[in-house]
Amino acid sequence: MANLILPGNAQPAQVLSGTTFSANTNYDTAGTMPNNGSPTLQPGQAITPGYYSGGQAALPGSGSQSWTTPGTYTWTVPSGVTRALAVLIGGGGGGAGGGENANGGGGGGGGSTIVWLGLTPGETVSITVGAGGLGGQSLQSGNSGGNSTITVGGTTYTAYGGSGAVVNNGLGASGGPAASAPTSYGVSAVLVSYAGGNGSVPLSNAGGGGGAGAGATGPGESASTTSTGGTGSASFGYWPGGGNGGAGGTSGSSGSNGKSHGGGGGGSDNNASGYYGGNGAPGAVYIFW
């Protein structure tokens, strides 16, 4: 995230504050401030007319990048960028396949984690996007969603994937848990973390709905006591939201897949040979600077 540093040209009689031109890590200046032969300008001193002119503090380039396909990636920190905000969302868990005289439960939604990153221009950041868990086939459990991670300076930050629903246990799966809150804030730290929604228990006439994925704005909703999946955390502007959970199967049908990002899959109807629990949706990683 770029630092906003004194845009525009300095004018005579203006006074520079100590936090504007300093070595403080929260404030960086770029560009030049010619002095035309005058003494070195110090913080707090007034600009002498005719001397300090034409200088302009520049803004490091701002931008964003996202990764939404499961896999491992690297990102090189752009020139001038020393701070960024990362949003991680874990993959959703898969719904269970229908078992003997029992419908399948819904998979859990992926959790989310927002991280404040201290960066060095040119350094390499490692990123992993968690996959959605596959839904279980008939008489099989769903698979858990993968964790999404970012590694900076040897420290890894994680958004946890949702659990897969277990066949024939009469329960829905748990959503990905929130990451631990920091005990102190250093150069990089977890700012906030949200849990994914839980999948619904299987019903007498339908599979359970999948839990919703958490996002940048809040936790994922747990699936209701119907076959409807949970509602994902809403997006806001550029901030990504979580995906809805998939609906549970009814009348001898498969569960629906979860929606991006991180929605859990719905459970299958019972005794449905060839019908499966829905797949969980993949997670995602976003970086803003």
C-alpha positions in Angstrom: 0.0 0.0 0.0 1.6 3.2 -1.1 2.4 6.0 1.3 0.8 9.3 0.5 3.7 11.8 0.8 3.3 15.5 0.2 2.0 15.5 -3.4 2.6 18.8 -5.3 5.3 21.4 -5.2 6.6 23.1 -2.1 5.8 26.8 -1.9 7.7 29.6 -0.2 6.7 30.2 3.5 5.4 26.7 3.9 6.7 24.7 6.8 7.7 21.1 6.6 6.6 18.9 9.5 8.9 16.3 11.1 6.8 13.4 9.8 6.9 14.7 6.2 10.6 14.5 5.4 12.1 11.8 7.6 13.5 8.3 7.8 10.4 7.1 9.6 9.4 3.7 8.1 5.8 4.9 7.7 6.8 7.9 5.5 9.1 7.8 2.5 10.0 10.6 0.1 11.0 10.3 -3.5 12.1 13.0 -6.0 14.2 16.0 -5.3 14.1 19.3 -3.3 16.7 21.6 -4.9 18.0 24.2 -2.5 19.7 26.5 -4.9 22.7 27.0 -2.7 20.9 27.5 0.6 21.6 25.6 3.8 20.1 22.1 4.1 16.4 22.2 4.9 15.5 20.7 8.3 12.1 19.4 9.4 10.1 22.3 11.0 12.0 25.0 9.1 10.2 27.5 6.9 10.9 27.4 3.2 12.9 30.5 2.2 11.5 32.4 -0.8 13.6 31.9 -3.8 15.5 28.9 -2.6 13.5 25.7 -2.1 11.4 25.4 -5.2 10.5 22.9 -7.8 10.7 20.0 -5.4 8.0 17.4 -5.5 7.5 14.4 -3.3 6.5 11.4 -5.5 4.1 8.6 -4.8 5.3 5.0 -5.3 3.2 3.2 -7.8 0.0 1.7 -6.3 -1.8 -1.3 -7.6 -3.2 -4.8 -6.8 -2.8 -8.4 -8.0 -4.9 -11.4 -7.4 -4.5 -15.2 -7.6 -7.6 -17.3 -7.8 -6.5 -20.6 -9.4 -5.2 -23.3 -7.0 -1.4 -23.5 -7.0 1.8 -22.0 -5.8 3.1 -18.7 -7.1 5.8 -16.0 -6.5 5.4 -12.3 -6.5 8.2 -9.8 -6.8 7.7 -6.6 -4.7 7.6 -3.6 -7.1 10.0 -0.8 -6.8 9.1 1.7 -4.1 6.6 -0.5 -2.3 7.4 -1.2 1.4 3.8 -1.9 2.6 1.0 -3.9 1.3 -2.3 -5.5 2.5 -3.0 -9.2 1.7 -6.4 -10.9 1.8 -6.3 -14.7 1.9 -9.3 -17.0 1.6 -9.1 -20.7 2.1 -10.7 -23.4 -0.1 -14.2 -24.7 0.7 -14.7 -28.3 1.9 -16.6 -30.9 -0.2 -20.0 -32.2 0.7 -20.6 -35.8 1.6 -22.1 -38.4 -0.7 -25.3 -40.0 0.3 -24.9 -43.0 2.6 -27.0 -46.0 3.5 -30.4 -44.5 4.5 -28.7 -41.1 5.2 -28.2 -37.9 3.2 -24.8 -36.3 3.0 -23.9 -33.2 5.1 -22.6 -30.0 3.7 -18.9 -29.0 3.5 -17.5 -26.1 5.5 -16.6 -22.7 4.0 -13.0 -21.5 3.8 -11.8 -18.9 6.4 -10.2 -15.6 5.6 -7.1 -13.7 6.9 -6.1 -10.1 6.3 -2.3 -9.4 6.7 -0.4 -6.1 6.9 2.9 -6.8 5.2 6.3 -5.1 5.6 8.2 -5.5 2.4 11.5 -4.8 0.7 11.3 -3.7 -3.0 12.6 -6.6 -5.2 12.1 -9.3 -2.6 10.2 -12.5 -3.5 6.9 -13.4 -1.8 5.6 -17.0 -1.9 1.9 -17.5 -2.4 -0.3 -20.6 -2.3 -4.0 -20.7 -3.3 -5.9 -23.5 -1.6 -8.0 -25.8 -3.8 -11.6 -26.6 -3.1 -12.2 -30.1 -1.6 -13.8 -32.6 -3.9 -17.3 -33.8 -2.9 -17.6 -37.4 -1.8 -19.0 -40.0 -4.2 -21.9 -42.3 -3.0 -21.1 -43.6 0.5 -17.9 -41.4 0.7 -16.9 -38.4 2.7 -16.0 -35.0 1.1 -12.5 -33.8 1.1 -11.3 -30.7 3.0 -10.4 -27.5 1.3 -6.8 -26.4 1.0 -5.2 -23.6 3.0 -4.2 -20.4 1.3 -0.9 -18.9 2.5 1.5 -16.1 1.9 5.2 -16.2 3.1 7.1 -13.0 3.7 10.5 -12.8 5.4 10.4 -16.5 6.5 7.0 -16.1 8.2 3.9 -17.8 6.7 0.4 -16.4 7.2 -2.6 -18.7 6.6 -6.3 -18.7 5.8 -7.6 -22.2 6.6 -9.7 -24.3 4.3 -13.1 -25.7 5.3 -13.5 -29.3 6.4 -15.1 -32.0 4.2 -18.3 -33.5 5.4 -18.1 -37.1 6.8 -20.5 -39.6 5.3 -23.2 -41.3 7.5 -22.4 -39.3 10.7 -25.4 -37.1 10.6 -23.4 -33.8 10.8 -22.3 -31.0 8.6 -18.6 -30.0 8.3 -16.9 -27.2 10.2 -15.8 -24.1 8.4 -12.2 -23.1 8.2 -11.2 -21.5 11.6 -10.0 -18.0 12.0 -6.2 -17.6 12.3 -4.7 -16.7 15.7 -4.7 -13.0 16.5 -1.2 -11.5 17.0 0.1 -10.8 20.5 2.0 -7.8 19.1 2.4 -5.9 15.9 5.7 -6.1 14.1 6.8 -5.3 10.6 4.1 -7.8 9.3 1.1 -9.0 11.2 -2.4 -10.5 11.0 -4.9 -7.6 11.3 -8.1 -9.7 11.4 -9.2 -13.2 10.6 -12.7 -14.7 10.0 -14.0 -18.2 10.1 -15.8 -19.9 7.3 -19.4 -21.0 7.8 -20.3 -24.5 8.9 -22.1 -26.9 6.6 -25.6 -28.0 7.4 -26.6 -31.4 8.9 -28.3 -33.7 6.4 -32.0 -33.5 6.3 -34.6 -36.3 6.1 -35.3 -35.5 2.5 -32.2 -33.7 1.3 -28.5 -33.2 1.7 -27.2 -30.5 3.9 -26.2 -27.1 2.4 -22.5 -26.0 2.3 -21.1 -23.3 4.6 -20.2 -20.0 3.0 -16.7 -18.7 2.6 -15.4 -15.8 4.7 -14.0 -12.7 2.9 -12.3 -9.4 3.6 -15.5 -7.9 5.3 -16.5 -10.7 7.6 -17.1 -14.4 8.3 -19.0 -16.8 6.1 -22.5 -17.7 7.1 -23.3 -21.2 8.3 -25.8 -23.1 6.2 -29.4 -23.1 7.6 -31.5 -26.1 8.7 -32.7 -26.4 5.1 -30.8 -27.6 2.1 -29.9 -24.0 1.2 -26.2 -23.1 1.4 -24.9 -20.3 3.6 -24.5 -16.7 2.2 -20.9 -15.6 1.6 -19.3 -12.5 3.1 -20.2 -9.5 0.9 -17.5 -7.9 -1.3 -16.9 -4.2 -0.9 -15.3 -2.2 -3.7 -12.0 -3.9 -4.4 -12.2 -6.0 -1.3 -13.1 -9.6 -2.1 -16.1 -11.4 -0.6 -16.6 -15.1 0.3 -18.6 -17.4 -1.9 -22.0 -18.9 -1.1 -22.2 -22.5 0.0 -23.7 -25.1 -2.5 -27.2 -26.4 -2.0 -27.8 -29.9 -0.8 -29.2 -32.5 -3.2 -32.9 -33.3 -3.2 -35.0 -36.1 -4.8 -32.1 -38.3 -5.7 -29.7 -35.6 -6.9 -26.1 -34.6 -6.2 -25.1 -31.6 -4.0 -24.3 -28.3 -5.7 -20.7 -27.0 -5.9 -19.7 -24.1 -3.6 -19.2 -20.6 -5.2 -16.0 -18.6 -5.3 -14.3 -17.8 -3.1 -14.2 -20.6 -0.6 -17.9 -21.8 -0.5 -18.4 -25.4 0.8 -20.1 -28.0 -1.3 -23.7 -29.3 -0.7 -24.3 -32.8 0.5 -25.9 -35.5 -1.8 -29.3 -37.0 -1.4 -29.3 -40.5 0.2 -29.0 -43.9 -1.6 -28.2 -42.1 -4.8 -25.9 -44.3 -6.7 -23.8 -42.2 -9.0 -24.6 -39.0 -7.2 -22.0 -37.0 -5.4 -21.5 -34.3 -2.8 -20.8 -30.9 -4.3 -17.2 -29.7 -4.6 -15.9 -26.8 -2.5 -14.8 -23.7 -4.3 -11.1 -22.7 -4.5 -9.7 -20.0 -2.2 -7.9 -16.9 -3.4 -5.1 -14.4 -2.5 -5.3 -10.7 -3.1 -2.5 -8.1 -2.6 -3.1 -4.3 -2.5 -0.3 -1.7 -2.4 
